[in-house]
Amino acid sequence: QVQLVESGGGLVQTGGSLRLSCAASGRTFGTNAMGWFRRAPGKARECVAAISWSGGSTYYADFVKGRFTISRDNAKNTVYLQMNSLKPEDTAVYYCAVRSESYSYPVPTSAPDFGSWGQGTQVTVSS
């Protein structure tokens, strides 16, 4: 059974940084694209960033470009989201997800493209 466990969330001041991690277990995910989504209170879930199975291609939502970096370590079955210059509007529950299909291109960015999800980790940015 696939399991995704996020960690690294917390409370940070505006301008601060956090690094989220998502550890996958149940099978290896070196052949699957992965992504980070977020859901803020009263708002729809949105894709923050995604990365191809090889790590060679990435996607970033406009609102995080230049501030967030997605990366993966296939040997550790882990995907990361480095978040810098955080803003109060980045406050949300952050979820990682993995695409079920292997070796897929282009990088998926829509929630239905991902088959398994983590429980989420809360990120709160104070002003």
N, C-alpha and C positions, 0 to 999 in steps of 0.2 A: 504494500500500500504506500502510495506517495505521501510524503510529509514534507511540508515547508515550514520552517520556524524562523520568524524574524526576530531580530534583537537590535539594540542600539538606540532605540527611541528614548525620549526624555524631554526635560524642560531646558530651554536654552534662551538666552537673550537675543534680541535683534542683532544681526551681524555675526552671530556665533556659528559654530559648525557642529555637525553630527555625522557619524558614519553608521549607516544601517547595514546589517548583514542578514542574509537569508541562507540558511543551511538546508539543503535538500537531502532527503534520505528515502530509502525504499528502492531506489534504483539510481543509476548514474544519469546525469543530465548533460553530459558533455556534447550531446548531439541535438539539444533542444534550446530554442530561444527562450529567454527569460525576461521578465519585465517587473517594473515597480509602478504601482498605482496608488492613488490616495483618495480618501473621501473626507471632506470637511463637513462639519455639521450643517445640515440643510442644503447640501450641494450633492451633485451627482459624482459618482466615481470617475476619475480621470486618469489617463495614462501619464505618468511622469517621465519615464525613460524605459527603454528596452534595448536588449542586446542580442545579437545573433548567436547561434550555437558556437561559432568559432571565436566570438569576441571581436571579429573584424568589422562588424557594422553595428552602429548604434543609432538610436532615435532619442531625441529630447523634445519635450513640449517647449513651446516658446517661452513660457513663464519660468523655466528653470535653466534655459541655455546660458552657459557661461558661469553658472553657479553650482550645478550638480554634475557629478560624474558617475556613470555606471560602469562597473567592471565585473569580471568573473574569474574565478580560479577553478577550472574544471577538475583539477586534481583533488580539490577539497569539496567539490560539489557545492560551491558557495558563490552567490552573487552579492555584490556590494553596491551601496549608493552613498557616495560621499556628497554631503550637502554643506555648502559654504554660503556665507552671506545670507543667512536665513532671515526671513521676513515674517511678521505676524500672519500674513496670509498663507504661509506654508503650513500653518497649524492644521493637522489632519491625522487620521489613522492611515498609516502606510502599509500596503500589502505587497508581497511579492507573488509572482505567478510564473508558471512554466507552461510552455506550449506543448501539447501532447505529441504533435507530429515532429519527427526528426528531420534535421537538415533542411528546414524550411527557410525560404526567402520570399519576399523581403522581410525585414524585421517587423513582427506584428505589433500593432499598437492599439487594437481594439480588444476589450474585455472578452468577448466571445471567442477570440482566437486562442485564449489560454484555458487549459483544462484543469489545472490544479492551483489552489490558492492557499496562502498561509493565513494565520489568524489575525495578523496585523500587529503593528506596534505604534503607540501614540507618540506623535511629535508635537510639542507645544512650544511656540515661539512667543516670548513675552515682549511687549513694547516698552 
